[in-house]
Amino acid sequence: MIDASTLERLQQRIAQVLAKTPAKDVEANTKAMLQGFFARMELVTREEFDVQQAVLQRALEQLDQLSRRVQELEAAGSVADPKTP
């Protein structure tokens, strides 16, 4: 049976071998290429999206409150008719 220390040494040796191969360069180049591609697409992070979504939700709630208030004022006759001088 293989023990945990043997597996750990094997993993370390594999990592050392892979670090010396072109695979590491391919990974770095691919990452840079994708970052450039995403930057040109003007994508936002999930955090930025969530913040803007919260701001929009708050604005919609305020708009709804103001709309209800205007309806209340109109129903009470407090709002002047803009057609009368």
N, C-alpha and C positions, 0 to 999 in steps of 0.2 A: 504494500500500500504506500502511496506517496503522501508524505506529510506536508503540512502548510509551509514550512520553511523551504522545502524543495521547490514547491510551486512558486513561492515568492522569488527565489533565486532565478528560476527559469524565466519568470516575468521580467525581472531586472535585466537579464541577459538579452532577451528579445527586444526590450526597449532600447538597450545600448546598440544593438545591431541595426534596428530601424532608424535610430538617430543618425547613423552614418550613411544612410542610403538616400537616393534622390526622392524617396517618398516624403521626407520632411520638407524638401523644397517644393514639391508639388502641392502639399497641404498649404504651405505659406502663400504660394502664388495663387492658388484657388481662392483662399480666403481674401486676399487683396483684391482679386478680380471681382468677387461677389460684393465686397464692400463698395467698390467703385460703381458697380452696376446699381446697387441699391441707392447709393447717393444720388445718382443721376435720375432715379425714379422719384426722388424727393419723398421718400417714405418717412413716416414718423414712428417713434418708438411706441410700444404699448403704453408706457407710462404717460407720454404726451397725449396719446389718444384718450386715455382714461380721464386725464385732467380736463381736456376740452369737453368731453362728454359730460362731466360733472358741472362744468360752467354752463353748458347748454341746458342741462336739466334745470339748474337754478334759474336761468333766464326764462325758461318756459313756465316755471312755477310762478315767477313774479308777473309775467304777462297774464297768466290766468287770474291771479289775484287782482290785478289792475282792471282786467276786463269785467270781472264780477263787481268790482267797486263802481265802475262806470255804469253798469246796468242798474245797480242799486240807486245811484244818484239820479239817473234818468227816470227811474220808476217813482222816485220821491219828488220829481219835478224840480230838483235843485239845479239842473243843468239848463242854462239859457238856450233858447232856440237860436241857432246861428243865423236864421233867415230874418229874424226881427232886428230892426236897427236899434 
